[in-house]
Amino acid sequence: MSEQHTASTVRTGPVGIGVVGAGVISDEYLTNLTQFPDLRVEFIADLDADRAAAQAAKFGIPNSGSYTDLLKRPDIEIVVNLTIPAVHVEVALQAVAAGKHVWGEKPYALDTESGRSLRDAAQQRGVRVAVAPDTILGAGIQTALRTVRAGEIGTPLSALAMFQAPGPESWHPSPEFLFARGAGPLFDLGPYYLSTLVQVFGPVDRVAALGSRARETRVIASGPKAGTEFPVEVPTHIGALLSFASGASAQCVFSFDSKLERMGFVEVAGTEGTAVFPDPNMFDGDTVIHCVPGAPVTVPAQGSFYSRGTGVLELARAIREDRKERVPGELAFHVLEVMAAVAEAVDTGQFVEVSSRVEPSDLLDGGWDPAAATLLSTSSSSSAHD
């Protein structure tokens, strides 16, 4: 059986998963993926074979080894790509060539050209490439979106989104990559905020932005490399103005240069009120609605409180049901193009057009349950949970 035949064959039952990248973030993913009965984690791969073996043993995964070995396995349908951003596209293209679907960590790519090559390759091969963040599937953001789409603040008109912090070198033991090309506060944190805003307003059509870099170098403050100085390659403060095709607008601040922390700050103003969203980098948190007259109303989060890896499960169920996944590659590519446009606007001082378009995803029902076994037979019951 060829891999092309494997990818196109209609299958039933739990979906086979292979994870590439056994670094720190794999702990959170594997904690969840190994709990979901609709998934079977079969293999973990890493350039460091010992590290892959250790993670496999820790989470009860039956196989580990090289990425080449992972791609040869016909029982693996989705490759979960947890490698560093610089090789996201390279690793995903290999999975696509092997006929595998892909769930990747953000960002989709470091630039639109390579992102477009991955998108086109997946379309030609007939496989799906979905990319984080899956925080938009969590109870917090889903509840906020349900509240807004139900008309509780009228028609959404504008938003303010903000992430400010001193910078990850204060706590991360090896933060150099977070200040390299394809990272910085824009590419590292931007996907959470921008993906959420697109769910509210639809696609962005143009952006303007200013950026700055507080220091040319930074110093690691913790861990075995404490005291090590490293270069800063990207702007560490971004102020962006987004124009949406719907006519709405948003102002965004993404900064590693503030001693005053403001994290998870998203306000959406509408014709009848303002919704304060929970942190888009988290999976929980209540929504607060401000209308006049009257006191603010808190809407408790309802839905899934599982964390990273939820998107892999939703993708797997979508594949089995032959429907569109709720965190599609088109969304991640659009967010990538928005971030690339913001970076270009910083350099040029001009508005930059965004050409791609994507529609907001269907919402999950409040009772959607990742812990439910829905793919155990040919008569999948997962539609009852969506």
C-alpha positions as CSV (number, residue, x, y, z in Angstrom):
1,M,0.0,0.0,0.0
2,S,1.5,3.4,-1.0
3,E,1.4,6.4,1.3
4,Q,-0.8,8.2,-1.3
5,H,-3.3,5.3,-1.0
6,T,-3.0,5.5,2.8
7,A,-3.8,9.2,2.9
8,S,-6.9,8.9,0.6
9,T,-8.3,5.6,2.0
10,V,-11.4,6.0,4.1
11,R,-10.5,4.8,7.6
12,T,-12.5,4.3,10.8
13,G,-11.5,4.1,14.5
14,P,-9.0,6.2,16.4
15,V,-6.5,8.2,14.4
16,G,-2.8,7.3,14.5
17,I,-0.5,10.1,15.6
18,G,3.3,10.6,15.2
19,V,5.1,13.4,17.1
20,V,8.3,15.0,15.8
21,G,10.1,17.1,18.3
22,A,10.6,15.9,21.9
23,G,11.4,19.3,23.4
24,V,9.8,21.1,26.3
25,I,6.5,21.8,24.6
26,S,6.0,18.1,23.8
27,D,5.2,17.5,27.5
28,E,2.0,19.5,27.3
29,Y,1.0,18.0,24.0
30,L,1.7,14.4,25.0
31,T,-0.1,14.8,28.3
32,N,-3.3,15.6,26.4
33,L,-2.9,13.5,23.2
34,T,-2.4,10.3,25.2
35,Q,-5.6,11.0,27.1
36,F,-7.9,11.4,24.1
37,P,-9.5,8.0,23.1
38,D,-10.0,9.2,19.5
39,L,-6.2,9.3,19.1
40,R,-3.4,6.7,19.3
41,V,0.1,8.2,19.7
42,E,2.2,5.6,18.0
43,F,5.6,7.2,17.6
44,I,7.8,10.1,18.8
45,A,10.8,11.3,16.7
46,D,13.7,13.6,17.5
47,L,17.2,14.3,16.2
48,D,18.3,13.2,19.7
49,A,17.2,9.5,19.8
50,D,17.7,9.3,23.5
51,R,15.4,12.2,24.1
52,A,12.8,10.7,21.9
53,A,13.1,7.4,23.7
54,A,12.8,9.1,27.1
55,Q,9.6,10.9,26.1
56,A,8.2,7.7,24.7
57,A,8.9,5.9,27.9
58,K,7.5,8.8,30.0
59,F,4.1,8.8,28.2
60,G,3.8,5.1,27.4
61,I,4.3,5.6,23.6
62,P,5.2,2.3,22.0
63,N,7.8,3.5,19.4
64,S,10.5,6.2,19.0
65,G,13.3,6.9,16.6
66,S,14.1,9.0,13.6
67,Y,11.7,11.2,11.6
68,T,12.4,9.0,8.6
69,D,11.2,6.0,10.5
70,L,8.1,7.9,11.6
71,L,7.2,8.8,8.0
72,K,7.4,5.2,6.9
73,R,4.7,4.0,9.2
74,P,1.3,3.5,7.5
75,D,-0.5,3.6,10.9
76,I,0.4,7.2,11.4
77,E,-2.1,9.6,9.7
78,I,-1.3,12.9,11.4
79,V,2.2,14.2,12.1
80,V,2.4,16.6,15.0
81,N,5.2,19.0,14.2
82,L,6.8,20.4,17.3
83,T,10.1,21.4,15.8
84,I,11.7,24.9,16.0
85,P,10.1,27.6,13.7
86,A,13.0,27.7,11.4
87,V,12.3,24.1,10.1
88,H,8.5,24.1,10.4
89,V,8.0,24.2,6.6
90,E,10.8,21.7,5.8
91,V,9.5,19.1,8.3
92,A,5.9,19.6,7.2
93,L,6.8,19.3,3.5
94,Q,8.3,15.9,4.2
95,A,5.2,14.7,6.0
96,V,3.0,16.0,3.1
97,A,5.2,14.2,0.6
98,A,4.7,11.0,2.6
99,G,0.9,11.4,2.4
100,K,0.4,12.5,6.0
101,H,-1.8,15.2,7.4
102,V,0.0,17.7,9.6
103,W,-0.7,19.6,12.8
104,G,2.0,22.1,13.4
105,E,3.1,24.5,16.1
106,K,2.9,28.2,15.1
107,P,3.9,30.0,13.1
108,Y,2.9,28.4,9.8
109,A,6.1,29.6,8.2
110,L,8.7,32.4,8.6
111,D,7.6,34.1,5.4
112,T,4.7,34.0,3.0
113,E,6.7,32.5,0.1
114,S,7.6,29.3,2.0
115,G,4.2,29.2,3.6
116,R,2.6,29.3,0.1
117,S,4.8,26.4,-1.1
118,L,3.6,24.3,1.9
119,R,0.0,25.3,1.3
120,D,0.2,24.4,-2.4
121,A,2.0,21.1,-1.8
122,A,-0.7,20.0,0.7
123,Q,-3.5,20.9,-1.7
124,Q,-1.8,18.9,-4.5
125,R,-1.2,15.9,-2.3
126,G,-4.8,16.0,-0.9
127,V,-3.8,16.3,2.8
128,R,-4.4,18.9,5.4
129,V,-1.9,21.1,7.2
130,A,-3.4,22.8,10.2
131,V,-1.4,25.0,12.5
132,A,-1.7,26.3,16.1
133,P,-3.0,28.1,18.0
134,D,-5.8,25.8,19.1
135,T,-6.5,28.1,22.0
136,I,-9.4,29.3,20.0
137,L,-11.1,25.9,20.6
138,G,-10.8,26.3,24.4
139,A,-13.8,27.1,26.6
140,G,-12.6,30.7,27.2
141,I,-12.4,31.9,23.6
142,Q,-15.3,29.7,22.4
143,T,-17.6,31.2,25.0
144,A,-16.5,34.7,24.1
145,L,-17.1,34.1,20.4
146,R,-20.5,32.5,21.1
147,T,-21.5,35.6,23.2
148,V,-20.4,38.0,20.5
149,R,-22.0,36.1,17.6
150,A,-25.2,35.9,19.6
151,G,-25.4,39.7,19.4
152,E,-24.7,40.5,23.1
153,I,-22.6,43.6,22.1
154,G,-24.5,44.3,18.9
155,T,-22.3,44.5,15.7
156,P,-18.6,44.3,16.5
157,L,-16.8,47.5,15.3
158,S,-13.3,47.6,16.7
159,A,-10.9,45.9,19.1
160,L,-7.9,46.6,21.3
161,A,-5.4,43.7,21.7
162,M,-2.3,44.0,23.8
163,F,0.6,41.8,25.1
164,Q,3.3,43.6,27.1
165,A,6.1,42.0,29.1
166,P,9.8,42.5,30.0
167,G,10.8,39.7,27.6
168,P,11.3,35.9,27.9
169,E,15.0,36.1,28.6
170,S,14.1,36.8,32.2
171,W,12.7,33.3,32.7
172,H,13.5,31.1,29.6
173,P,16.7,29.1,30.0
174,S,17.4,29.3,26.2
175,P,15.5,32.3,24.8
176,E,17.7,33.1,21.8
177,F,15.3,31.7,19.2
178,L,12.6,34.0,20.5
179,F,14.6,37.0,19.4
180,A,15.5,35.6,16.0
181,R,13.9,35.9,12.6
182,G,10.4,34.4,12.7
183,A,9.9,35.2,16.3
184,G,9.9,38.3,18.5
185,P,6.7,39.4,20.1
186,L,4.9,39.6,16.7
187,F,5.5,36.1,15.4
188,D,5.7,34.4,18.9
189,L,2.5,36.0,20.4
190,G,0.8,37.5,17.5
191,P,-0.9,34.2,16.3
192,Y,-3.0,33.9,19.5
193,Y,-4.4,37.5,19.2
194,L,-4.7,37.7,15.5
195,S,-6.4,34.3,15.2
196,T,-8.9,35.4,17.8
197,L,-9.6,38.7,16.1
198,V,-10.1,37.0,12.7
199,Q,-12.8,34.8,14.4
200,V,-14.6,38.0,15.4
201,F,-14.2,40.2,12.4
202,G,-13.2,38.0,9.5
203,P,-10.1,38.6,7.3
204,V,-7.7,41.5,7.5
205,D,-7.3,43.5,4.3
206,R,-4.5,45.9,5.1
207,V,-2.2,46.9,8.0
208,A,0.0,49.8,9.2
209,A,2.6,49.5,11.9
210,L,5.5,50.9,13.8
211,G,8.3,49.0,15.5
212,S,11.4,49.4,17.6
213,R,14.1,47.5,19.3
214,A,15.0,48.5,22.9
215,R,18.5,46.8,22.8
216,E,20.7,45.2,20.3
217,T,21.6,42.4,22.7
218,R,20.0,40.7,25.7
219,V,21.3,38.6,28.6
220,I,19.9,35.3,29.7
221,A,18.8,35.6,33.4
222,S,18.2,32.0,34.4
223,G,19.3,28.4,33.9
224,P,22.7,27.0,32.9
225,K,23.3,29.8,30.4
226,A,22.6,32.7,32.8
227,G,24.7,35.7,32.1
228,T,25.1,34.8,28.4
229,E,24.6,37.7,26.0
230,F,22.9,37.1,22.6
231,P,21.8,39.3,19.7
232,V,18.4,40.6,19.1
233,E,17.5,40.3,15.4
234,V,13.9,41.6,15.3
235,P,11.8,44.5,16.6
236,T,10.8,43.9,20.3
237,H,7.9,46.3,20.3
238,I,5.2,46.4,17.6
239,G,2.3,48.8,17.4
240,A,-0.1,47.7,14.6
241,L,-3.3,49.0,13.1
242,L,-5.5,46.4,11.4
243,S,-8.2,47.1,8.8
244,F,-10.6,44.2,8.2
245,A,-12.5,43.6,5.0
246,S,-15.7,43.9,7.0
247,G,-14.9,47.6,7.7
248,A,-13.9,46.9,11.3
249,S,-10.5,47.8,12.8
250,A,-8.2,46.8,15.6
251,Q,-5.2,48.3,17.4
252,C,-2.6,45.8,18.6
253,V,0.5,46.1,20.7
254,F,3.0,43.2,21.0
255,S,6.0,44.1,23.2
256,F,8.9,42.5,25.0
257,D,10.0,46.0,26.2
258,S,7.6,46.8,29.0
259,K,8.3,46.4,32.8
260,L,4.5,46.6,33.3
261,E,2.9,43.3,32.2
262,R,-0.4,43.3,30.3
263,M,-1.1,39.8,29.0
264,G,-4.2,38.4,27.4
265,F,-5.7,41.9,26.9
266,V,-8.5,41.7,24.2
267,E,-11.5,44.1,24.1
268,V,-14.1,44.0,21.4
269,A,-16.3,47.1,21.1
270,G,-19.7,46.8,19.4
271,T,-22.7,49.0,18.7
272,E,-24.4,47.9,22.0
273,G,-21.5,47.0,24.3
274,T,-18.0,45.9,24.8
275,A,-16.8,42.3,25.4
276,V,-13.6,41.7,27.4
277,F,-12.2,38.4,26.2
278,P,-10.1,35.9,28.3
279,D,-6.4,35.5,27.5
280,P,-6.2,34.2,23.9
281,N,-3.0,32.3,24.9
282,M,-5.0,30.2,27.4
283,F,-7.9,27.7,27.1
284,D,-10.1,29.0,29.9
285,G,-11.2,32.3,31.4
286,D,-14.6,34.1,31.6
287,T,-16.0,36.8,29.3
288,V,-17.1,40.1,30.7
289,I,-19.8,42.2,28.9
290,H,-20.0,45.9,29.6
291,C,-23.2,47.6,28.6
292,V,-24.8,50.9,29.7
293,P,-26.8,51.1,31.9
294,G,-26.1,48.3,34.3
295,A,-23.2,46.5,35.9
296,P,-20.8,44.4,33.9
297,V,-22.0,40.8,33.3
298,T,-19.6,37.9,33.6
299,V,-20.2,34.9,31.3
300,P,-18.6,31.8,32.7
301,A,-16.5,29.7,30.3
302,Q,-18.2,26.7,28.9
303,G,-16.6,24.0,26.8
304,S,-13.3,22.1,26.8
305,F,-10.6,23.0,29.3
306,Y,-8.0,20.7,27.8
307,S,-4.9,22.6,26.6
308,R,-2.5,22.1,23.7
309,G,-3.3,19.2,21.5
310,T,-7.0,19.9,21.3
311,G,-6.6,21.0,17.8
312,V,-5.0,17.7,16.8
313,L,-8.1,15.9,18.1
314,E,-10.5,18.3,16.3
315,L,-8.5,17.8,13.1
316,A,-8.6,14.0,13.5
317,R,-12.4,14.1,14.0
318,A,-12.8,16.4,11.0
319,I,-10.8,13.9,8.8
320,R,-13.0,11.0,9.9
321,E,-16.1,13.0,9.3
322,D,-14.9,14.4,5.9
323,R,-15.6,18.0,7.0
324,K,-13.5,21.2,7.4
325,E,-11.4,21.4,10.6
326,R,-12.0,24.4,12.8
327,V,-8.4,25.5,13.0
328,P,-7.6,25.2,9.3
329,G,-4.4,25.9,7.4
330,E,-6.1,28.8,5.6
331,L,-6.5,30.6,9.0
332,A,-2.8,30.1,9.9
333,F,-1.7,31.2,6.4
334,H,-3.8,34.3,6.6
335,V,-2.4,35.1,10.1
336,L,1.1,34.6,8.7
337,E,0.4,37.0,5.8
338,V,-0.9,39.6,8.3
339,M,2.2,39.3,10.4
340,A,4.5,39.5,7.4
341,A,2.5,42.6,6.3
342,V,3.0,44.1,9.7
343,A,6.7,43.5,9.6
344,E,6.8,45.1,6.1
345,A,4.8,48.1,7.3
346,V,7.3,48.6,10.1
347,D,10.1,48.7,7.5
348,T,8.3,50.9,4.9
349,G,6.1,53.2,7.1
350,Q,3.3,52.5,4.6
351,F,0.0,50.6,4.7
352,V,0.5,47.1,3.3
353,E,-2.3,45.1,1.6
354,V,-3.2,41.5,2.7
355,S,-4.5,39.4,-0.2
356,S,-5.6,36.1,1.4
357,R,-9.1,35.6,2.7
358,V,-10.5,33.2,5.3
359,E,-13.9,32.9,6.9
360,P,-14.4,32.6,10.7
361,S,-14.7,29.0,11.8
362,D,-17.8,27.2,13.0
363,L,-18.1,27.3,16.7
364,L,-18.0,24.2,19.0
365,D,-21.0,23.3,21.0
366,G,-20.5,24.0,24.7
367,G,-20.7,20.2,25.4
368,W,-17.9,19.3,23.0
369,D,-15.8,16.7,24.9
370,P,-12.3,15.7,23.9
371,A,-12.5,12.9,26.4
372,A,-15.4,11.2,24.6
373,A,-14.7,8.1,22.4
374,T,-16.4,9.0,19.2
375,L,-14.3,7.1,16.6
376,L,-14.6,3.5,17.7
377,S,-16.7,2.3,14.8
378,T,-17.8,3.0,11.3
379,S,-20.8,4.8,12.6
380,S,-18.9,7.7,14.2
381,S,-20.9,9.6,16.8
382,S,-18.6,12.6,16.9
383,S,-21.1,14.8,15.0
384,A,-23.2,14.7,18.1
385,H,-20.4,16.6,20.0
386,D,-19.7,19.2,17.4
